[in-house]
Each structure stands twice: as C-alpha cells, then as structure tokens.
C-alpha cells in the first residue's frame, strides 16, 4: 500500500452513489458474488467483529451516522449522538488496500492466486481496522480546553472492487472508518458517541500503509500461491518480477479509456451547464470508452469473458508462463537483527523528516519486515512489528519534555538529526562572526539572479572564482546560462569531494581526487542558489567543504518559496544565526503590471488572502470551474499550445498531460510511436521531460525537450541545451509527457503566461511560486460550487504550511499541534527531561551503525 487518505465530507447519498455507480462498470460482472454493497465491521482495541453486509440503503444510513446494527425491521436506526445535517460534515475517513498492478494481473491469470490475494487483502484490512481501534482518539471537553481520549469502538465499511476505473485488473478494497466513534465517559452514563479525531487518523497513514503492505507481502497463502505458478516478488517494490514488463501496455490502455471517459464528460458538461450526469449515462460512457479504446475487441458481457480478454492481451504481448518456483523462506523472528532494524528505521525516518510519531515508526518497521522476503504468520509478524516499533520509539529522542503529547503528534527525532542541525548552526555562527558568509533573500522576481551576475563580475575583477551549486542539475544549467559562472548540482560537487550517501539516506566520506573544475580554493565564492530548497544533510556537507577550502559562502533564496524535500530550513537558520550578513532585496521587477507585483508580495506573506482573491477575480486571473474534468480540459488546452501549466500531484499532472497529448494528436501536431513503462504513449511533436540525470546522454532530471524523430524506440529530442539522442531503455523508463508539471518542476522558470491548478493539496509556498512564474499573466483555476466556496478554498491554501524546517521548528510545530488539537488526557507518569541535544551551543555527537540483516 502506498496510497493517500480521503476525508469524506458530504451527503450520504453521494457516498452511496460513489460505491454503487462511480466506479468501473466492469465490476458489475462480479455483483453476484455478494449481496451487499459493503462489508461491515465493528472493532474495539481487543477485537475486530464482522457484522452483516450492508445494502445500498443501509450503507447510506451508516454514512449519515446512524446505528445500523439495530434490527432493520425496526425503522428507528437511532443516530449516533448529535449528527451534522449539512453536506459538509465529516462522514468517514477512507484508505485503499491495494498493491502493485502485477498482483492483480497474476490474480487474473490464475483463480487460486485470486482467491489467496483476496484473502490476504481482507486480512490486511482487518488488521488495519484493529490497529486503528487501538490508536484512534476523540476530543472531549469545553471548546478551547479539550483533551484527547482513546476510543472504545470504531466501525468500518469495506467495499471490494476488482477492476480499475478503466476496466483493467485492479483488485482493491476501499476501507472506510466511520466518523462516529464510541467512547467511555467513565461515569454512570456509560458509553457515548463522539466524533473521530480525523487529524490523528491522517497522521497515522504511514502505519496504515506499512501494515497493509507487509500483511500481504508476508502472507503465506498468497506468496505460496504465487510461487506455485512460478511468480516471485521483488523485495523492494513488491512487483511480480515475471509480470512487470507487461504493465506498461495495460496502463496505457487504462489511461486511454480514462481519457475517453473524461473527454465524453467534458463535452457533455459543456452542452449541459449546471447539470450532473447520472449513473446510466456514466455506464454508457464506460461502454463507449471501452469500445473506442479496443475497436478490434468485443466488449465483455461477463466476468469470465473479461478475464479471458486480459489473458489474451498478456499473451499477445509475449507473456510465457514461468516454471514453478522454489519454496519460500520463512521469516524466523529469532534470527532478526533487531538492533540493525532499529538503526535502519531511524536512518530512513531521519532522511525524510525532522520529526516522527510512533505511527511513522511502525510504518517503517513494517516495510523493513516486508523487504526481508520471507513469509510469516500474521500474529507473529504483528508481535515482531510491535516490539521493533517500541524499540525505535525508545531509541528516538523526545522533542518535548512532557507526558501528555498525543500519539499522532510528531514529537520524536534522533541524535543524528539533531547533530546535523547543530553543526550547521555552529558553522553558520562562526562564519557570521568571521564575515565569510552572505545571505541574499528576495521575493520571486526581485532580481536575485541579476545580483549574482553583478557579484560574478566583481569577483573576476578581484581575481576570485565563483562556483554556483543548486539543488538540481536542471537548476544548475539555468543558473549557468543566466549568471555565466560555473554551475553544478550540489550532489555532483559533493560527490567529487568524496561525500557519499546510500539509498537509505546514510552519509559518509572517503578519499577522492576531485575534477579540476570542482576544486575550491581559498577566497573562492561558493554560491548556493535556491538555498531554501537545500536539505540539511547537503547543507552540512557544503559548509564542511567550504570550511576546509576556506571558500566564502553566499546563500541565495527565499524562505517563502518551495522548501527542501525532507529536512530543510537552512535559509531560515542562516538568517537567524547570521542576521548581520543578510541582504534583503526590495521590490519586484519581473512583472510588467506593477499592481500585480504588489499582489505577488501579498501572496508571498499571506497577507489578506481574501482581498487578494477578490482582486485577482476582478482581473480575470481566477477561473472557477464546475467540475474537475472541465478544469483539466481547459488546462490541457492551455498546455497544448506551450503555456506553463502547474498542478499539485503527479496524478493531476498525468491527466493534464494525457488530455494535451490527445489534443495535439487530433490536430496532427503529435503522433504515437513509443510506449513507456508507465503506460504513456508519445511520439514526434510531443513535449517530454527526462526524469533522470544521465551524463552520457547529456540530459538532466526535469529537463524539457521536443521529440523531433523516433527510430526503433530511440528518440531524437531538441531543447534549450541542443539536440540529444535518447536510447530506447532510457526512453522506456525515464521519459514522460511534460505539458504540465508540479510546482517543484516550475520553480526557477520565468515564462510569459502560466496557469495553475489550485486545490486541497496546494500549500502556501507552492501557490506563491506558481502564481509568480508568468511575466504578463498568472491564472489560478479552482473547482467550486460558488464564488464564496472558491474564495474560502483560496484562503485555506494560504493557511497551509507543510514545510519541514528542521528539528527546532518541528518542536514548535508539535507544541502548536497540542495547543490546537488538545493534549492527551493526563496520566500519572514521570515527565521526560528535555534532551541535551537541544542546547544549540554545541553539536551532539553523530553516530552511524552498520546495517541490518535477517
């Protein structure tokens, strides 16, 4: 499992429609397998109890918050406490229990694998329900003085689907936790219904995904069924090795069907404004999309025929059944290097974030167990995971010296994470005192690049060399063209000087002989551009290198733009500990419209977002769409003519790309000659991005190109860096359509006009960045029921700050979370002392363990 979480707010009838109709029609072939729309479970911290399946009417009442456990003939079905009657109340929290596409392909080939896979998924779902029953909370007490208490009982619905929206094999479960939970009052009144603390569940996603993944990966029945048919799982990805080469073709077909349905819906909505399509119409679209995508195939009329279609496609692609496999190893818990697992889990946790909670630790432990490759009894694995999680938490360092921290608050870190930040602080403070560091901060379009170009001229006149490093190779190429100085990715420069890091995030350093161009000398200027996006491990290494070579350091960036992926906050630390060395650039030069320049500054600081929205709307720079499909189609149209289009998620970007490619193909501006491993079809005329640095091919990650020719899978492409030839293997694995991009792909770009998707995943930093790329025009696109709804969404965006700015900032965030959501109900236990590592005067010692072995 690697999916996200949905918190459903809305009408119960709409949720019923979602599970009954808003899915692939191919699932209709399986309706005879069960009489209910959803399975129903009740769970306490000690047990998970299945209840009678729910039909559509019962499920709708369950979503609305009624106790459907009462006799259905008794029409009372009492409400679970005081219920919200409006369409915005939280109804349930949903996660998807799924796996790699190859698992569903294997199940389509062999009924015994399908049976074992279904059983493994159900076991995983029940285990997740049980874990949530043990860890979910609700909040009680007067407003402003609430505390969190554990729940006594939760209820869950499980909806089984066998196919994807496009009708391809995709066995998965929708697991929904009802928002009404039972809690004990501790008084004579007994138990009462309260609202689930959804933030706590959301912050437990790592544990949920980890448990679901490990429960299936280590399931003896599922793994043995696979092995009997010659299938083996990749320990890291979980993919069925023998089926992985064929998923691209299935994904391509699925993308085509999805794009067909989106096209039909967009056309229908343009002809029926203000109306909503019904289930019958959606069914007709699905059948038509299937027929249009498979013009040479008969649309299946039953489940067995559908399964045969999948098998035919696999064999047409060259699939040959493998020979039976070897017996599977059994995970012996006594042979597990528990200290090694703890060390690895802490390294992995610390490589991604500054602070974590016990759920994050549980998720990491489960993934490590799953990667061992063995099978194990569910109860044995759970006991092992709980023991290892407890050890990881015990080995972590508490950020707060208090005993009432709710479990979901990320309040743990590690000695190594603390040590990195402390070393950075010491080196920054020392340089500030010696006046060997300069910090340049300015808004988007304030002229930071022009300032660096001027600095280079002065450096040359003084006989100094200026070397620029950036977070990515693509950014380095842009910087070199704009500034004229030698520019490299920070990773390349550090690698030249012996710094190494493994796939888990461990850093080390060995002997090296750097390339002549990478050597720094006393007095050289080491410029770190986009310093706000540099993670702390990289920053520490760069500062060490600068101190060793006696180079001067210049940090350039903007704290209000996109943060580092992982532990960041380097620019914040520099401004805090070297305040006398900071140069703030005033004014914004990028935009032709001076009024928009003023608005961009207000977006940067988040000042009066409602007023900014009103003015943007009046200027025509806010566009409100009635549905997501209409927004996607509009953005694809803009992208297809070369305008910058930015979306929040990879899924959103993919849908815009697919639409834009279809537009260009329909007009004869692009064709289809290549199928990528991700299932994208592309060809001559398409805009693509290379997604992996490759010095042999001369391309960088996120670099944009236009395809000019195709020869047996190899692409000749042209971009700002010239013409390149991409070999077939690189094209298949590391090329994608790039009519749209994410905010991280857009930072640093300056264009004439940009269009931005704004939604629930948009944060303040990304909104500011993407709304400042266009010199002449920047347009935000929202899906909303009204202008008031759109305005609220816009204001919510500028209240979101998801940046990880280091452990010191994480500690402040933990305190704020406790104040906002309430502390854990107090119990009599000793209060932990604040760890000495929080003393910023001296760095804590760093440690590094060996590894892990099973």
Secondary structure, 3 states (H helix, E strand, C coil): CCCCCEEEECCHHHHHHHHHCCCCHHHHHHHHHCCCCEEEEEEECCEEEEEEEECHHHHHHHHHCECCCCCCCCCCCCECCCCCCCCCCEEEEEEEECCCHHHHHHHHHCHHHHHHHHHHHHHHHHHHHHHHHHHCEEEECCCCCCEEEECCEEEEEEEEEEECCCCCEEEEEEEEEECEEEEECCCCCCEEEEEECHHHHHCCHHHHHHHHHHHHHCCHHHHHHHHHCCCCECCCCCCECCCHHHHHHHHHHHHHHHHHHHHHHHHHHHHCCCCCCCHHHHHHHHHHHHHHHCCCCCCCCCHHHHHHHHHHHHHHCCCCCCCCCCCCCECCHHHCCHHHHHHHHHHHHHHHCCCECHHHHHHHHHHHHHHCCCECCHHHHHHHHHHHHHHHHHHCEECCCCCCCCCCCCCEECHHHHHHHHHHHHHHHHHHHHCCEEEEEECCCCCHHHHHHHHHHHHHHCCCCEEEEECCHHHHHHHHHHHCCEEEEHHHHHHHCCEEECCCCCEEECCCCCCHHHCCCCCCEEEECCHHHCCHHHHHHHHHHHHHHCCEEEEEECCCCCCCCCCCCHHHHHHHHCHHHEEEECCCCCCCCHHHHHHHHHHHHCCCHHHHHHHHHHCCCEEEECCHHHHHHHHHHHHHCCCEEEECCHHHHHHHHHHHHHHHHHCCCCCCCEECCCCCEECCCCEEEECCCECCCCECCCEEEEEEEEECCEEEEEECCEEEEECHHHHHHHEEECCEEEHHHHCCCCEEEEEEECCCCCCHHHHHHHCCCEEEEEEEEEECCCHHHHHHHHHHHCCCCCCCCCHHHHHHHHHHHHHHHCEECCCCCCCCCCCHHHCCCCCCCCCCCCCCCC
